[in-house]
Amino acid sequence: EYDSLLHKRRESESLMPWEALGQIYAKTKSQFPDEVVIALIKTVGVYPPGSIVELSDGKVALVLSLNVEARMKPMVLLYDPTASNGRPRVIDLAAESDRSIARGVSKQQLSPAVRDYLDLYRWTGYFIQSSFKTFQDPAKSS
């Protein structure tokens, strides 16, 4: 159910992860057992990777990974089209006491430029390639 809500044939009908969780949560008791829905939310988080969120400072970001110790403080990619060297600005919200997630944002609320910048597929290759380089670079491992 969760996957089908995220991946509709027409992208405009696809929900953001937090929207899908909300719909599933609303069906608790009528279609899904409580313990299954709670387990799903604990597993993927309130704002799972791929969610677009507005931060408490008004900036928009893409959730990259969960923080199991502080579920509302994930790692995010900040919308910053002026980032130096074309590198994304990744922020660990757990390390920032003055910044947090204010709310989820649907893709339809974003301008095309922001939506394109925060497209997870745009950055997937960058993060995989960066991780691979770090893993293979002996100078960085010493």
C-alpha positions, 0 to 999 in steps of 0.5 A, a space after each residue: 500500500 505504501 509503495 503504491 501511494 508513492 509510485 503512481 503511473 502519473 507522477 502528479 498523483 504520487 504522494 510524498 512519503 509523509 502524505 502516504 503515511 498519513 493516509 495509511 495511518 487514517 486507515 488504521 483499524 479499518 484496513 490495517 492492524 495498529 501494530 503493523 502501521 506503528 511498525 511501518 512508521 517506526 521503520 521509515 520515520 515520519 519523514 522518510 528519505 525522499 520527503 521534502 520538508 520545510 525547516 524551522 528557518 524557512 528553508 526547504 530540504 530533501 530528507 536523505 537518511 533517518 536518525 533512529 535516535 532522533 527521528 525528527 532530526 534526519 540528514 537533509 540536503 538543503 535547497 541551495 542552488 548557489 552551493 560552491 563547486 556544484 556540491 550539495 549542502 548536506 546538513 545533519 539536523 541532529 547536530 543543529 539545535 536551532 534548526 528542525 523540521 517544521 512541516 512536510 511539503 508536497 512537490 506541487 507546492 514547489 517551483 519547478 526549479 526547486 523540485 528539480 534541484 531536490 529530485 532524489 534521482 539527481 543526487 543519487 549518483 553523486 552520493 554513490 560516487 562520493 562514497 565510492 571515492 572516499 572508500 577507495 582513497 587511502 589518503 582519506 582513510 589514514 
